[in-house]
Amino acid sequence: MKRNTVLNFFVMTSGLFIMTLGIAVSAKAGLGTTPISCLPYVLSLAFPLTFGMFTFIINCFFVLFQYLILKERFESYQLLQIPLIFVFGVFTDYSMFLVSGLEITGYHWQWAFCLLSCVIVGLGVALLFKGNLLMMAGDALVRAVSQGTKFEFGSVKVGFDTSMVVIATIVSLIMFSAFNGVREGTIAAAVLVGLVVKFFVPRLSFMDKLFCENVSKDNISVNRN
């Protein structure tokens, strides 16, 4: 395994953890979580399984749907999404544990932590993007739908996020007769996280040079041998 791949893996894993920490902060703020996480969070409030467990289960369905859509075009290495989302689920529960002692009172403080969570999630997503090894199952499903329907990725992404929010809202209303886990913060996250990612990605461009340097060093070592 080349050192650049190890570094990519480290960056991707770091991004994954930072993203789950942001999701946990958003859940603690009480104004709703990100669109991709609102359904597992609502289900975790309604049933005995943890937030991370439902995150893993739902994302496994995303992988299954990718296979059903792409069929023979589904590449076997995409099954590596499963261990990735397992780690994602574990990180989610660990991040929820880390913020369990955080007490947020007052609507203005809820919004402050909600906005902070958008920044943290955006940084995590940017690091995942820079890691450039695997897509998260939700985004990979969006890509599969885009390939299958020929609709633009961005348009499918909007539809996917909207569907997740609608389903989570319906589940919340059925289980609690209230908006638990899906509130104004969910809308804020849908708008702001993408902007934060666009802010961070160019500022992390030094990582691209670092990956290239590692590749060059490996090539030099091979040539010398």
ChimeraX commands (.cxc) that place a marker at each C-alpha (Angstrom):
marker #1 position 0.00,0.00,0.00 radius 0.5
marker #1 position 1.48,3.35,-0.99 radius 0.5
marker #1 position 1.92,5.99,1.65 radius 0.5
marker #1 position -0.39,8.36,-0.18 radius 0.5
marker #1 position -3.22,5.82,0.19 radius 0.5
marker #1 position -2.53,5.55,3.92 radius 0.5
marker #1 position -2.57,9.34,4.18 radius 0.5
marker #1 position -5.80,9.52,2.17 radius 0.5
marker #1 position -7.33,6.96,4.53 radius 0.5
marker #1 position -6.24,8.97,7.56 radius 0.5
marker #1 position -7.71,12.18,6.12 radius 0.5
marker #1 position -10.95,10.41,5.20 radius 0.5
marker #1 position -11.28,8.84,8.64 radius 0.5
marker #1 position -10.55,12.16,10.33 radius 0.5
marker #1 position -13.19,13.82,8.18 radius 0.5
marker #1 position -15.66,11.11,9.07 radius 0.5
marker #1 position -15.13,11.63,12.79 radius 0.5
marker #1 position -15.31,15.42,12.53 radius 0.5
marker #1 position -18.53,15.12,10.54 radius 0.5
marker #1 position -20.15,12.89,13.18 radius 0.5
marker #1 position -19.04,15.29,15.89 radius 0.5
marker #1 position -20.83,18.08,14.05 radius 0.5
marker #1 position -23.93,15.92,13.68 radius 0.5
marker #1 position -23.87,15.17,17.42 radius 0.5
marker #1 position -23.59,18.89,18.21 radius 0.5
marker #1 position -26.57,19.60,15.93 radius 0.5
marker #1 position -28.60,16.90,17.69 radius 0.5
marker #1 position -27.67,18.35,21.07 radius 0.5
marker #1 position -28.68,21.85,19.94 radius 0.5
marker #1 position -32.22,20.55,19.54 radius 0.5
marker #1 position -33.08,22.36,16.32 radius 0.5
marker #1 position -32.89,19.33,14.05 radius 0.5
marker #1 position -29.99,17.45,12.51 radius 0.5
marker #1 position -28.62,17.40,8.96 radius 0.5
marker #1 position -30.93,16.04,6.22 radius 0.5
marker #1 position -28.93,12.81,5.82 radius 0.5
marker #1 position -29.02,12.13,9.58 radius 0.5
marker #1 position -32.49,13.30,10.56 radius 0.5
marker #1 position -34.23,9.97,9.80 radius 0.5
marker #1 position -31.86,7.75,11.84 radius 0.5
marker #1 position -31.93,10.32,14.64 radius 0.5
marker #1 position -35.73,10.41,14.77 radius 0.5
marker #1 position -35.84,6.60,14.72 radius 0.5
marker #1 position -33.34,6.48,17.58 radius 0.5
marker #1 position -35.67,8.68,19.62 radius 0.5
marker #1 position -38.59,6.35,18.92 radius 0.5
marker #1 position -36.94,2.92,19.25 radius 0.5
marker #1 position -34.32,1.25,21.50 radius 0.5
marker #1 position -31.51,1.21,18.92 radius 0.5
marker #1 position -28.92,3.99,19.03 radius 0.5
marker #1 position -28.44,6.83,16.58 radius 0.5
marker #1 position -25.32,5.12,15.23 radius 0.5
marker #1 position -27.08,1.76,14.81 radius 0.5
marker #1 position -29.89,3.29,12.78 radius 0.5
marker #1 position -27.31,5.25,10.78 radius 0.5
marker #1 position -25.59,1.99,9.86 radius 0.5
marker #1 position -28.84,0.17,9.00 radius 0.5
marker #1 position -30.22,2.95,6.80 radius 0.5
marker #1 position -26.92,3.42,4.99 radius 0.5
marker #1 position -26.77,-0.33,4.31 radius 0.5
marker #1 position -30.11,0.06,2.53 radius 0.5
marker #1 position -28.53,2.87,0.50 radius 0.5
marker #1 position -25.85,0.42,-0.66 radius 0.5
marker #1 position -28.52,-2.17,-1.52 radius 0.5
marker #1 position -30.46,0.41,-3.55 radius 0.5
marker #1 position -27.26,1.28,-5.43 radius 0.5
marker #1 position -26.93,-2.36,-6.45 radius 0.5
marker #1 position -30.58,-2.60,-7.50 radius 0.5
marker #1 position -30.26,0.52,-9.63 radius 0.5
marker #1 position -26.87,-0.18,-11.24 radius 0.5
marker #1 position -27.04,-4.01,-11.34 radius 0.5
marker #1 position -24.12,-5.20,-13.50 radius 0.5
marker #1 position -22.64,-1.68,-13.44 radius 0.5
marker #1 position -22.29,-1.88,-9.66 radius 0.5
marker #1 position -18.56,-2.22,-8.99 radius 0.5
marker #1 position -17.60,-4.73,-6.30 radius 0.5
marker #1 position -15.20,-2.35,-4.55 radius 0.5
marker #1 position -18.22,-0.21,-3.64 radius 0.5
marker #1 position -19.02,-2.86,-1.03 radius 0.5
marker #1 position -16.26,-1.19,0.97 radius 0.5
marker #1 position -18.91,1.39,1.76 radius 0.5
marker #1 position -20.26,-1.10,4.33 radius 0.5
marker #1 position -17.23,-1.07,6.65 radius 0.5
marker #1 position -17.05,2.69,6.09 radius 0.5
marker #1 position -20.62,3.22,7.28 radius 0.5
marker #1 position -20.01,0.84,10.18 radius 0.5
marker #1 position -17.22,3.16,11.31 radius 0.5
marker #1 position -19.56,6.08,10.63 radius 0.5
marker #1 position -22.15,4.54,12.95 radius 0.5
marker #1 position -19.58,3.87,15.69 radius 0.5
marker #1 position -18.23,7.42,15.41 radius 0.5
marker #1 position -21.79,8.76,15.59 radius 0.5
marker #1 position -22.49,7.03,18.89 radius 0.5
marker #1 position -19.08,7.99,20.28 radius 0.5
marker #1 position -19.63,11.63,19.29 radius 0.5
marker #1 position -23.05,11.56,20.95 radius 0.5
marker #1 position -21.30,10.30,24.08 radius 0.5
marker #1 position -18.73,13.10,23.90 radius 0.5
marker #1 position -21.41,15.81,23.82 radius 0.5
marker #1 position -23.74,14.07,26.30 radius 0.5
marker #1 position -22.74,16.43,29.10 radius 0.5
marker #1 position -23.31,19.55,27.02 radius 0.5
marker #1 position -26.21,21.64,28.29 radius 0.5
marker #1 position -27.67,24.15,25.83 radius 0.5
marker #1 position -30.37,26.47,27.14 radius 0.5
marker #1 position -32.00,29.38,25.36 radius 0.5
marker #1 position -33.05,29.63,21.74 radius 0.5
marker #1 position -30.14,31.90,20.81 radius 0.5
marker #1 position -27.64,29.38,22.18 radius 0.5
marker #1 position -29.42,26.62,20.31 radius 0.5
marker #1 position -28.90,28.57,17.11 radius 0.5
marker #1 position -25.28,29.31,17.98 radius 0.5
marker #1 position -24.51,25.60,18.39 radius 0.5
marker #1 position -26.61,24.74,15.34 radius 0.5
marker #1 position -24.49,27.09,13.21 radius 0.5
marker #1 position -21.32,25.73,14.82 radius 0.5
marker #1 position -22.42,22.22,13.90 radius 0.5
marker #1 position -22.81,23.29,10.24 radius 0.5
marker #1 position -19.20,24.50,10.25 radius 0.5
marker #1 position -17.95,21.28,11.85 radius 0.5
marker #1 position -19.95,19.05,9.49 radius 0.5
marker #1 position -18.79,21.10,6.50 radius 0.5
marker #1 position -15.14,20.72,7.53 radius 0.5
marker #1 position -15.65,16.97,7.92 radius 0.5
marker #1 position -17.24,16.66,4.49 radius 0.5
marker #1 position -14.41,18.69,2.94 radius 0.5
marker #1 position -11.86,16.32,4.47 radius 0.5
marker #1 position -13.82,13.33,3.17 radius 0.5
marker #1 position -13.74,14.92,-0.27 radius 0.5
marker #1 position -9.98,15.43,-0.02 radius 0.5
marker #1 position -9.48,11.85,1.16 radius 0.5
marker #1 position -10.93,10.82,-2.20 radius 0.5
marker #1 position -11.20,7.08,-1.52 radius 0.5
marker #1 position -14.90,6.28,-1.12 radius 0.5
marker #1 position -18.15,8.20,-1.25 radius 0.5
marker #1 position -20.55,8.01,1.66 radius 0.5
marker #1 position -23.43,5.64,0.90 radius 0.5
marker #1 position -26.00,8.42,0.62 radius 0.5
marker #1 position -23.96,10.37,-1.93 radius 0.5
marker #1 position -23.12,7.15,-3.79 radius 0.5
marker #1 position -26.85,6.41,-4.01 radius 0.5
marker #1 position -27.45,9.89,-5.38 radius 0.5
marker #1 position -24.76,9.23,-7.99 radius 0.5
marker #1 position -26.34,5.88,-8.88 radius 0.5
marker #1 position -29.78,7.50,-9.32 radius 0.5
marker #1 position -28.18,10.25,-11.41 radius 0.5
marker #1 position -26.53,7.65,-13.65 radius 0.5
marker #1 position -29.71,5.64,-13.95 radius 0.5
marker #1 position -32.04,8.54,-14.67 radius 0.5
marker #1 position -29.58,10.88,-16.46 radius 0.5
marker #1 position -30.64,13.71,-14.14 radius 0.5
marker #1 position -27.93,16.07,-12.89 radius 0.5
marker #1 position -26.24,14.99,-9.64 radius 0.5
marker #1 position -27.09,18.27,-7.91 radius 0.5
marker #1 position -30.78,17.99,-8.74 radius 0.5
marker #1 position -30.93,14.39,-7.51 radius 0.5
marker #1 position -29.09,15.42,-4.33 radius 0.5
marker #1 position -31.71,18.07,-3.57 radius 0.5
marker #1 position -34.49,15.55,-4.15 radius 0.5
marker #1 position -32.75,12.95,-1.98 radius 0.5
marker #1 position -32.19,15.33,0.94 radius 0.5
marker #1 position -35.75,16.59,0.67 radius 0.5
marker #1 position -37.09,13.03,0.70 radius 0.5
marker #1 position -35.06,12.20,3.82 radius 0.5
marker #1 position -36.44,15.25,5.61 radius 0.5
marker #1 position -40.03,14.51,4.56 radius 0.5
marker #1 position -39.80,10.87,5.68 radius 0.5
marker #1 position -38.22,11.88,9.00 radius 0.5
marker #1 position -40.94,14.49,9.52 radius 0.5
marker #1 position -43.69,11.95,8.88 radius 0.5
marker #1 position -42.09,9.44,11.27 radius 0.5
marker #1 position -41.69,12.15,13.91 radius 0.5
marker #1 position -45.31,13.25,13.63 radius 0.5
marker #1 position -46.55,9.64,13.79 radius 0.5
marker #1 position -44.39,8.70,16.78 radius 0.5
marker #1 position -44.43,11.93,18.78 radius 0.5
marker #1 position -47.10,14.17,17.23 radius 0.5
marker #1 position -44.32,16.78,17.17 radius 0.5
marker #1 position -41.26,17.80,15.17 radius 0.5
marker #1 position -38.51,15.93,17.02 radius 0.5
marker #1 position -35.17,15.84,15.23 radius 0.5
marker #1 position -36.51,17.79,12.23 radius 0.5
marker #1 position -36.77,21.53,12.74 radius 0.5
marker #1 position -35.49,24.82,11.42 radius 0.5
marker #1 position -31.90,23.72,12.03 radius 0.5
marker #1 position -32.37,20.96,9.46 radius 0.5
marker #1 position -33.17,23.55,6.82 radius 0.5
marker #1 position -30.21,25.66,7.93 radius 0.5
marker #1 position -27.91,22.65,7.61 radius 0.5
marker #1 position -29.26,21.86,4.14 radius 0.5
marker #1 position -28.34,25.37,3.02 radius 0.5
marker #1 position -25.16,26.11,4.97 radius 0.5
marker #1 position -23.18,22.86,5.00 radius 0.5
marker #1 position -22.62,22.98,1.24 radius 0.5
marker #1 position -21.41,26.58,1.50 radius 0.5
marker #1 position -19.01,25.64,4.29 radius 0.5
marker #1 position -17.66,22.77,2.18 radius 0.5
marker #1 position -17.05,25.17,-0.71 radius 0.5
marker #1 position -15.21,27.46,1.71 radius 0.5
marker #1 position -12.92,24.75,3.11 radius 0.5
marker #1 position -12.11,22.67,0.00 radius 0.5
marker #1 position -9.85,25.25,-1.71 radius 0.5
marker #1 position -8.20,26.02,1.63 radius 0.5
marker #1 position -7.26,22.37,2.00 radius 0.5
marker #1 position -5.53,22.29,-1.40 radius 0.5
marker #1 position -2.16,21.80,0.34 radius 0.5
marker #1 position -3.28,18.21,0.95 radius 0.5
marker #1 position -3.32,17.56,-2.80 radius 0.5
marker #1 position 0.33,18.59,-2.99 radius 0.5
marker #1 position 1.15,16.41,0.01 radius 0.5
marker #1 position -0.47,13.36,-1.63 radius 0.5
marker #1 position 1.44,14.04,-4.85 radius 0.5
marker #1 position 4.72,14.42,-2.96 radius 0.5
marker #1 position 4.18,11.04,-1.33 radius 0.5
marker #1 position 3.48,9.44,-4.72 radius 0.5
marker #1 position 6.64,11.01,-6.14 radius 0.5
marker #1 position 8.74,9.74,-3.22 radius 0.5
marker #1 position 7.36,6.22,-3.68 radius 0.5
marker #1 position 8.19,6.35,-7.39 radius 0.5
marker #1 position 11.73,7.57,-6.67 radius 0.5
marker #1 position 12.22,4.75,-4.17 radius 0.5
marker #1 position 11.04,2.16,-6.71 radius 0.5
marker #1 position 13.28,3.56,-9.45 radius 0.5
marker #1 position 16.34,3.48,-7.20 radius 0.5
marker #1 position 15.72,-0.16,-6.38 radius 0.5
marker link #1:1,2 radius 0.2
marker link #1:2,3 radius 0.2
marker link #1:3,4 radius 0.2
marker link #1:4,5 radius 0.2
marker link #1:5,6 radius 0.2
marker link #1:6,7 radius 0.2
marker link #1:7,8 radius 0.2
marker link #1:8,9 radius 0.2
marker link #1:9,10 radius 0.2
marker link #1:10,11 radius 0.2
marker link #1:11,12 radius 0.2
marker link #1:12,13 radius 0.2
marker link #1:13,14 radius 0.2
marker link #1:14,15 radius 0.2
marker link #1:15,16 radius 0.2
marker link #1:16,17 radius 0.2
marker link #1:17,18 radius 0.2
marker link #1:18,19 radius 0.2
marker link #1:19,20 radius 0.2
marker link #1:20,21 radius 0.2
marker link #1:21,22 radius 0.2
marker link #1:22,23 radius 0.2
marker link #1:23,24 radius 0.2
marker link #1:24,25 radius 0.2
marker link #1:25,26 radius 0.2
marker link #1:26,27 radius 0.2
marker link #1:27,28 radius 0.2
marker link #1:28,29 radius 0.2
marker link #1:29,30 radius 0.2
marker link #1:30,31 radius 0.2
marker link #1:31,32 radius 0.2
marker link #1:32,33 radius 0.2
marker link #1:33,34 radius 0.2
marker link #1:34,35 radius 0.2
marker link #1:35,36 radius 0.2
marker link #1:36,37 radius 0.2
marker link #1:37,38 radius 0.2
marker link #1:38,39 radius 0.2
marker link #1:39,40 radius 0.2
marker link #1:40,41 radius 0.2
marker link #1:41,42 radius 0.2
marker link #1:42,43 radius 0.2
marker link #1:43,44 radius 0.2
marker link #1:44,45 radius 0.2
marker link #1:45,46 radius 0.2
marker link #1:46,47 radius 0.2
marker link #1:47,48 radius 0.2
marker link #1:48,49 radius 0.2
marker link #1:49,50 radius 0.2
marker link #1:50,51 radius 0.2
marker link #1:51,52 radius 0.2
marker link #1:52,53 radius 0.2
marker link #1:53,54 radius 0.2
marker link #1:54,55 radius 0.2
marker link #1:55,56 radius 0.2
marker link #1:56,57 radius 0.2
marker link #1:57,58 radius 0.2
marker link #1:58,59 radius 0.2
marker link #1:59,60 radius 0.2
marker link #1:60,61 radius 0.2
marker link #1:61,62 radius 0.2
marker link #1:62,63 radius 0.2
marker link #1:63,64 radius 0.2
marker link #1:64,65 radius 0.2
marker link #1:65,66 radius 0.2
marker link #1:66,67 radius 0.2
marker link #1:67,68 radius 0.2
marker link #1:68,69 radius 0.2
marker link #1:69,70 radius 0.2
marker link #1:70,71 radius 0.2
marker link #1:71,72 radius 0.2
marker link #1:72,73 radius 0.2
marker link #1:73,74 radius 0.2
marker link #1:74,75 radius 0.2
marker link #1:75,76 radius 0.2
marker link #1:76,77 radius 0.2
marker link #1:77,78 radius 0.2
marker link #1:78,79 radius 0.2
marker link #1:79,80 radius 0.2
marker link #1:80,81 radius 0.2
marker link #1:81,82 radius 0.2
marker link #1:82,83 radius 0.2
marker link #1:83,84 radius 0.2
marker link #1:84,85 radius 0.2
marker link #1:85,86 radius 0.2
marker link #1:86,87 radius 0.2
marker link #1:87,88 radius 0.2
marker link #1:88,89 radius 0.2
marker link #1:89,90 radius 0.2
marker link #1:90,91 radius 0.2
marker link #1:91,92 radius 0.2
marker link #1:92,93 radius 0.2
marker link #1:93,94 radius 0.2
marker link #1:94,95 radius 0.2
marker link #1:95,96 radius 0.2
marker link #1:96,97 radius 0.2
marker link #1:97,98 radius 0.2
marker link #1:98,99 radius 0.2
marker link #1:99,100 radius 0.2
marker link #1:100,101 radius 0.2
marker link #1:101,102 radius 0.2
marker link #1:102,103 radius 0.2
marker link #1:103,104 radius 0.2
marker link #1:104,105 radius 0.2
marker link #1:105,106 radius 0.2
marker link #1:106,107 radius 0.2
marker link #1:107,108 radius 0.2
marker link #1:108,109 radius 0.2
marker link #1:109,110 radius 0.2
marker link #1:110,111 radius 0.2
marker link #1:111,112 radius 0.2
marker link #1:112,113 radius 0.2
marker link #1:113,114 radius 0.2
marker link #1:114,115 radius 0.2
marker link #1:115,116 radius 0.2
marker link #1:116,117 radius 0.2
marker link #1:117,118 radius 0.2
marker link #1:118,119 radius 0.2
marker link #1:119,120 radius 0.2
marker link #1:120,121 radius 0.2
marker link #1:121,122 radius 0.2
marker link #1:122,123 radius 0.2
marker link #1:123,124 radius 0.2
marker link #1:124,125 radius 0.2
marker link #1:125,126 radius 0.2
marker link #1:126,127 radius 0.2
marker link #1:127,128 radius 0.2
marker link #1:128,129 radius 0.2
marker link #1:129,130 radius 0.2
marker link #1:130,131 radius 0.2
marker link #1:131,132 radius 0.2
marker link #1:132,133 radius 0.2
marker link #1:133,134 radius 0.2
marker link #1:134,135 radius 0.2
marker link #1:135,136 radius 0.2
marker link #1:136,137 radius 0.2
marker link #1:137,138 radius 0.2
marker link #1:138,139 radius 0.2
marker link #1:139,140 radius 0.2
marker link #1:140,141 radius 0.2
marker link #1:141,142 radius 0.2
marker link #1:142,143 radius 0.2
marker link #1:143,144 radius 0.2
marker link #1:144,145 radius 0.2
marker link #1:145,146 radius 0.2
marker link #1:146,147 radius 0.2
marker link #1:147,148 radius 0.2
marker link #1:148,149 radius 0.2
marker link #1:149,150 radius 0.2
marker link #1:150,151 radius 0.2
marker link #1:151,152 radius 0.2
marker link #1:152,153 radius 0.2
marker link #1:153,154 radius 0.2
marker link #1:154,155 radius 0.2
marker link #1:155,156 radius 0.2
marker link #1:156,157 radius 0.2
marker link #1:157,158 radius 0.2
marker link #1:158,159 radius 0.2
marker link #1:159,160 radius 0.2
marker link #1:160,161 radius 0.2
marker link #1:161,162 radius 0.2
marker link #1:162,163 radius 0.2
marker link #1:163,164 radius 0.2
marker link #1:164,165 radius 0.2
marker link #1:165,166 radius 0.2
marker link #1:166,167 radius 0.2
marker link #1:167,168 radius 0.2
marker link #1:168,169 radius 0.2
marker link #1:169,170 radius 0.2
marker link #1:170,171 radius 0.2
marker link #1:171,172 radius 0.2
marker link #1:172,173 radius 0.2
marker link #1:173,174 radius 0.2
marker link #1:174,175 radius 0.2
marker link #1:175,176 radius 0.2
marker link #1:176,177 radius 0.2
marker link #1:177,178 radius 0.2
marker link #1:178,179 radius 0.2
marker link #1:179,180 radius 0.2
marker link #1:180,181 radius 0.2
marker link #1:181,182 radius 0.2
marker link #1:182,183 radius 0.2
marker link #1:183,184 radius 0.2
marker link #1:184,185 radius 0.2
marker link #1:185,186 radius 0.2
marker link #1:186,187 radius 0.2
marker link #1:187,188 radius 0.2
marker link #1:188,189 radius 0.2
marker link #1:189,190 radius 0.2
marker link #1:190,191 radius 0.2
marker link #1:191,192 radius 0.2
marker link #1:192,193 radius 0.2
marker link #1:193,194 radius 0.2
marker link #1:194,195 radius 0.2
marker link #1:195,196 radius 0.2
marker link #1:196,197 radius 0.2
marker link #1:197,198 radius 0.2
marker link #1:198,199 radius 0.2
marker link #1:199,200 radius 0.2
marker link #1:200,201 radius 0.2
marker link #1:201,202 radius 0.2
marker link #1:202,203 radius 0.2
marker link #1:203,204 radius 0.2
marker link #1:204,205 radius 0.2
marker link #1:205,206 radius 0.2
marker link #1:206,207 radius 0.2
marker link #1:207,208 radius 0.2
marker link #1:208,209 radius 0.2
marker link #1:209,210 radius 0.2
marker link #1:210,211 radius 0.2
marker link #1:211,212 radius 0.2
marker link #1:212,213 radius 0.2
marker link #1:213,214 radius 0.2
marker link #1:214,215 radius 0.2
marker link #1:215,216 radius 0.2
marker link #1:216,217 radius 0.2
marker link #1:217,218 radius 0.2
marker link #1:218,219 radius 0.2
marker link #1:219,220 radius 0.2
marker link #1:220,221 radius 0.2
marker link #1:221,222 radius 0.2
marker link #1:222,223 radius 0.2
marker link #1:223,224 radius 0.2
marker link #1:224,225 radius 0.2
view
